Amino acid sequence: MQKHILKGLTMLMLVAGVALMAALVSAHAQSSSVVADVPFEFTVGGKSLKAGEYSVRAFTASGDTLLIRNQDSNAAIIQLTNSIRARIAPEQGKLVFHRYGQRYFLSEVWTTGEPTGRQFRKSAEERAIERQLAAISSKSELAQSSYETVEIIAMVR
């Protein structure tokens, strides 16, 4: 009887230890931020942000809301995101932008070694630009050169 109690207590302690470790790892991942130097003005959530060094970190415990802050001016925006998965975890953290002509829109945030990233919803302005480009013939040189994906390497702090 004592062996069963001791075995159950040992199992309970093991499960509690694993749960604690998982919680600590999750809390660490959420408290870290991705930092990148963005050399151009960009838009996220309908708000324009100037070029500069930006930190991006989870604003909520679930990680679905991100805080994007300019390190120099402290200008910031809080934005809801969706989870996205990569086939292979990125070797470096990065910010992904959609570029239409001279307009940049923050699209995704990836952390080094994490197969799950965060994706921002397209703003009304970005969707309008997409519609305009779709109206241009796909064989047009302007339409082909007007859209580009730009990646900025980021550091995790």
Contacts in CASP RR format, 6 or more apart in sequence:
PFRMAT RR
TARGET T0000
AUTHOR 0000-0000-0000
METHOD contacts of the structure
MODEL  1
MQKHILKGLTMLMLVAGVALMAALVSAHAQSSSVVADVPFEFTVGGKSLK
AGEYSVRAFTASGDTLLIRNQDSNAAIIQLTNSIRARIAPEQGKLVFHRY
GQRYFLSEVWTTGEPTGRQFRKSAEERAIERQLAAISSKSELAQSSYETV
EIIAMVR
29 111 0 8 1.000
29 114 0 8 1.000
30 57 0 8 1.000
30 58 0 8 1.000
30 61 0 8 1.000
30 63 0 8 1.000
31 57 0 8 1.000
31 58 0 8 1.000
32 57 0 8 1.000
32 111 0 8 1.000
32 156 0 8 1.000
32 157 0 8 1.000
33 55 0 8 1.000
33 56 0 8 1.000
33 57 0 8 1.000
33 156 0 8 1.000
33 157 0 8 1.000
34 55 0 8 1.000
34 56 0 8 1.000
34 57 0 8 1.000
34 93 0 8 1.000
34 95 0 8 1.000
34 109 0 8 1.000
34 110 0 8 1.000
34 111 0 8 1.000
34 154 0 8 1.000
34 155 0 8 1.000
34 156 0 8 1.000
34 157 0 8 1.000
35 53 0 8 1.000
35 54 0 8 1.000
35 55 0 8 1.000
35 56 0 8 1.000
35 71 0 8 1.000
35 154 0 8 1.000
35 155 0 8 1.000
35 156 0 8 1.000
35 157 0 8 1.000
36 53 0 8 1.000
36 54 0 8 1.000
36 56 0 8 1.000
36 94 0 8 1.000
36 95 0 8 1.000
36 152 0 8 1.000
36 153 0 8 1.000
36 154 0 8 1.000
36 155 0 8 1.000
37 52 0 8 1.000
37 53 0 8 1.000
37 54 0 8 1.000
37 152 0 8 1.000
38 49 0 8 1.000
38 51 0 8 1.000
38 52 0 8 1.000
38 53 0 8 1.000
38 54 0 8 1.000
38 95 0 8 1.000
38 152 0 8 1.000
39 51 0 8 1.000
39 52 0 8 1.000
39 152 0 8 1.000
40 51 0 8 1.000
40 104 0 8 1.000
41 48 0 8 1.000
41 49 0 8 1.000
41 50 0 8 1.000
41 51 0 8 1.000
41 104 0 8 1.000
42 48 0 8 1.000
42 49 0 8 1.000
42 97 0 8 1.000
42 104 0 8 1.000
42 105 0 8 1.000
42 106 0 8 1.000
43 49 0 8 1.000
43 103 0 8 1.000
43 104 0 8 1.000
43 105 0 8 1.000
43 106 0 8 1.000
43 123 0 8 1.000
43 125 0 8 1.000
43 126 0 8 1.000
44 68 0 8 1.000
44 77 0 8 1.000
44 79 0 8 1.000
44 105 0 8 1.000
44 106 0 8 1.000
44 120 0 8 1.000
44 123 0 8 1.000
45 77 0 8 1.000
45 79 0 8 1.000
45 120 0 8 1.000
45 121 0 8 1.000
45 123 0 8 1.000
46 123 0 8 1.000
46 124 0 8 1.000
46 125 0 8 1.000
47 77 0 8 1.000
49 68 0 8 1.000
49 70 0 8 1.000
49 75 0 8 1.000
49 77 0 8 1.000
50 70 0 8 1.000
50 73 0 8 1.000
50 75 0 8 1.000
52 70 0 8 1.000
52 71 0 8 1.000
52 72 0 8 1.000
53 70 0 8 1.000
53 71 0 8 1.000
53 72 0 8 1.000
54 68 0 8 1.000
54 69 0 8 1.000
54 70 0 8 1.000
54 71 0 8 1.000
54 95 0 8 1.000
55 67 0 8 1.000
55 68 0 8 1.000
55 69 0 8 1.000
55 71 0 8 1.000
55 157 0 8 1.000
56 66 0 8 1.000
56 67 0 8 1.000
56 68 0 8 1.000
56 69 0 8 1.000
56 95 0 8 1.000
56 109 0 8 1.000
56 154 0 8 1.000
57 66 0 8 1.000
57 67 0 8 1.000
58 65 0 8 1.000
58 66 0 8 1.000
58 67 0 8 1.000
59 65 0 8 1.000
59 66 0 8 1.000
59 67 0 8 1.000
59 78 0 8 1.000
63 81 0 8 1.000
63 118 0 8 1.000
64 80 0 8 1.000
64 81 0 8 1.000
64 82 0 8 1.000
64 83 0 8 1.000
64 118 0 8 1.000
65 78 0 8 1.000
65 79 0 8 1.000
65 80 0 8 1.000
65 81 0 8 1.000
66 78 0 8 1.000
66 79 0 8 1.000
66 81 0 8 1.000
66 109 0 8 1.000
66 118 0 8 1.000
67 76 0 8 1.000
67 77 0 8 1.000
67 78 0 8 1.000
68 76 0 8 1.000
68 77 0 8 1.000
68 78 0 8 1.000
68 79 0 8 1.000
68 106 0 8 1.000
69 75 0 8 1.000
69 76 0 8 1.000
70 76 0 8 1.000
79 120 0 8 1.000
80 121 0 8 1.000
81 109 0 8 1.000
81 118 0 8 1.000
81 119 0 8 1.000
81 120 0 8 1.000
81 121 0 8 1.000
82 118 0 8 1.000
82 119 0 8 1.000
82 121 0 8 1.000
83 116 0 8 1.000
83 117 0 8 1.000
83 118 0 8 1.000
83 119 0 8 1.000
84 108 0 8 1.000
84 116 0 8 1.000
84 117 0 8 1.000
84 118 0 8 1.000
84 119 0 8 1.000
85 115 0 8 1.000
85 116 0 8 1.000
85 117 0 8 1.000
86 110 0 8 1.000
86 115 0 8 1.000
86 116 0 8 1.000
86 117 0 8 1.000
87 115 0 8 1.000
88 115 0 8 1.000
89 113 0 8 1.000
89 114 0 8 1.000
89 115 0 8 1.000
90 110 0 8 1.000
90 111 0 8 1.000
90 112 0 8 1.000
90 113 0 8 1.000
90 114 0 8 1.000
91 112 0 8 1.000
91 113 0 8 1.000
92 112 0 8 1.000
92 153 0 8 1.000
92 154 0 8 1.000
93 110 0 8 1.000
93 111 0 8 1.000
93 112 0 8 1.000
93 113 0 8 1.000
93 153 0 8 1.000
93 154 0 8 1.000
93 155 0 8 1.000
93 156 0 8 1.000
94 108 0 8 1.000
94 109 0 8 1.000
94 110 0 8 1.000
94 151 0 8 1.000
94 152 0 8 1.000
94 153 0 8 1.000
94 154 0 8 1.000
95 106 0 8 1.000
95 108 0 8 1.000
95 109 0 8 1.000
95 110 0 8 1.000
95 151 0 8 1.000
95 152 0 8 1.000
95 154 0 8 1.000
96 106 0 8 1.000
96 107 0 8 1.000
96 108 0 8 1.000
96 109 0 8 1.000
96 110 0 8 1.000
96 149 0 8 1.000
96 150 0 8 1.000
96 151 0 8 1.000
96 152 0 8 1.000
97 104 0 8 1.000
97 105 0 8 1.000
97 106 0 8 1.000
97 107 0 8 1.000
97 149 0 8 1.000
97 150 0 8 1.000
97 151 0 8 1.000
97 152 0 8 1.000
98 104 0 8 1.000
98 105 0 8 1.000
98 107 0 8 1.000
98 126 0 8 1.000
98 147 0 8 1.000
98 148 0 8 1.000
98 149 0 8 1.000
98 150 0 8 1.000
99 105 0 8 1.000
99 147 0 8 1.000
99 148 0 8 1.000
99 149 0 8 1.000
99 150 0 8 1.000
100 126 0 8 1.000
100 129 0 8 1.000
100 130 0 8 1.000
100 133 0 8 1.000
100 146 0 8 1.000
100 147 0 8 1.000
101 146 0 8 1.000
103 125 0 8 1.000
103 129 0 8 1.000
104 150 0 8 1.000
105 120 0 8 1.000
105 122 0 8 1.000
105 123 0 8 1.000
105 125 0 8 1.000
105 126 0 8 1.000
106 120 0 8 1.000
107 119 0 8 1.000
107 120 0 8 1.000
107 122 0 8 1.000
107 149 0 8 1.000
108 117 0 8 1.000
108 118 0 8 1.000
108 119 0 8 1.000
108 120 0 8 1.000
109 117 0 8 1.000
109 118 0 8 1.000
109 154 0 8 1.000
110 117 0 8 1.000
110 154 0 8 1.000
111 117 0 8 1.000
111 156 0 8 1.000
112 156 0 8 1.000
122 130 0 8 1.000
133 143 0 8 1.000
133 146 0 8 1.000
133 147 0 8 1.000
136 142 0 8 1.000
136 143 0 8 1.000
136 146 0 8 1.000
137 143 0 8 1.000
138 144 0 8 1.000
END
